[in-house]
Amino acid sequence: MDKNIKIADSMLDLIGNIPLVRLNRIGKETGAEILVKPEFLNPSGSIKDRIAKMMIEDAEKSGVLKEGITIVEGTTGNTGTALAFVSAVKGYRFVAYTPKMVSNKSRMSIMLAYGAESEAIDIQDYNKKMGLDADDDSSVHGGHVELLPRQICLDLERQHDDIWWARQFSNPWNVGAHHDWTAKEILEQTDGKIDAFVASVGTGGTILGVARALKAHNPDIMIVGIEPAGKAMMGAPDEYPLIPGISDGIIPQIFNSKIVDRVISIHDSDAIDMAHQLTQKEGIFCGISSGANVLASTMIAKELGQGKRIVTVLPDSRDRYLEVEKYTT
Ligand SMILES: Cc1ncc(COP(=O)(O)O)c(C=O)c1O
């Protein structure tokens, strides 16, 4: 978002250009500075607006996406909402293929409000076919529950000329958006003075894109990846995999762990607790993965100490989780 815009051509012009906010109370005792990027200020409420715009506009440029084409994606969450938003502005039909057992009512309602359609996929049938526990809904994002919707999107795209699958897990603009856009903002806003960047990993787009740009600027910037204490993707010990938006066992095609210097496992209840603290101590109404990002940032701040600067993103807003009982108590 260009703060100097007086009349925007469309809501798409309001994506991005989000300032960094200094935490004044949380992590203060470490002596380090923690700066957060409240990406929930993007128009559809999450960091995924950046990738939705860039993936769609790249497909338009290459000619595979044009008037009359339907956009499809397998998604339960923020990417679906963001694709629904950008599709609404540009006049595309968007259909989200969503596993029945993990759909989050708030996020689905937002997607539908933008005019998107949704197809609920019966994962239980799929689990049975794959010899898995039929009721296994432990995988919130990125795990086997999302494989079927993705397979359906691939099949649809192969079978129909008028369908384009955004494929967030392998689309290079999922990384490119954060390399060319999110990271550029971070470098400009900090004059390149950063000691560590922290991000949770779902598709891997945020960490990979930002890390590549930051390392090109200064290879000494520490890149810290977060996974839920649970299914280890990058090597952290096993426990519970519950933080929405963070991957749980599938290594995304675009993820390259060599760029990550450190991996921190965060338990969902600690992430929720930090999200509460962010709301109550800093006035930041952010989601659960944001809590995880800030908690890990405080750990790094403690290690690096006085005078060091840690930057992280707050991917979405707390209003998406109000229906999750655990989060409201
Ligand atoms: C709430 C939330 N946090 C974190 C992430 C992880 O971001 P990325 O997919 O860029 O790794 C996602 C991705 O869907 C998300 O929805």
The ligand as an SDF file (V2000), in Angstrom:
LIG
                    3D

 16 16  0  0  0  0  0  0  0  0999 V2000
   -1.8580  -18.0950    9.4620 C   0  0  0  0  0  0  0  0  0  0  0  0
   -0.6610  -18.5370    8.6870 C   0  0  0  0  0  0  0  0  0  0  0  0
    0.5540  -18.4380    9.2560 N   0  0  0  0  0  0  0  0  0  0  0  0
    1.6590  -18.8270    8.6150 C   0  0  0  0  0  0  0  0  0  0  0  0
    1.5960  -19.3560    7.3430 C   0  0  0  0  0  0  0  0  0  0  0  0
    2.8580  -19.8130    6.6960 C   0  0  0  0  0  0  0  0  0  0  0  0
    3.2170  -19.0270    5.5830 O   0  0  0  0  0  0  0  0  0  0  0  0
    3.9100  -19.6860    4.3370 P   0  0  0  0  0  0  0  0  0  0  0  0
    2.8720  -20.5020    3.6240 O   0  0  0  0  0  0  0  0  0  0  0  0
    4.3800  -18.5360    3.5000 O   0  0  0  0  0  0  0  0  0  0  0  0
    5.0170  -20.5530    4.8170 O   0  0  0  0  0  0  0  0  0  0  0  0
    0.3510  -19.4980    6.7240 C   0  0  0  0  0  0  0  0  0  0  0  0
    0.2170  -20.1130    5.4090 C   0  0  0  0  0  0  0  0  0  0  0  0
   -0.8460  -20.4960    4.9890 O   0  0  0  0  0  0  0  0  0  0  0  0
   -0.8060  -19.0560    7.4040 C   0  0  0  0  0  0  0  0  0  0  0  0
   -2.0310  -19.1640    6.8610 O   0  0  0  0  0  0  0  0  0  0  0  0
  1  2  1  0
  2  3  1  0
  2 15  2  0
  3  4  2  0
  4  5  1  0
  5  6  1  0
  5 12  2  0
  6  7  1  0
  7  8  1  0
  8  9  2  0
  8 10  1  0
  8 11  1  0
 12 13  1  0
 12 15  1  0
 13 14  2  0
 15 16  1  0
M  END
$$$$
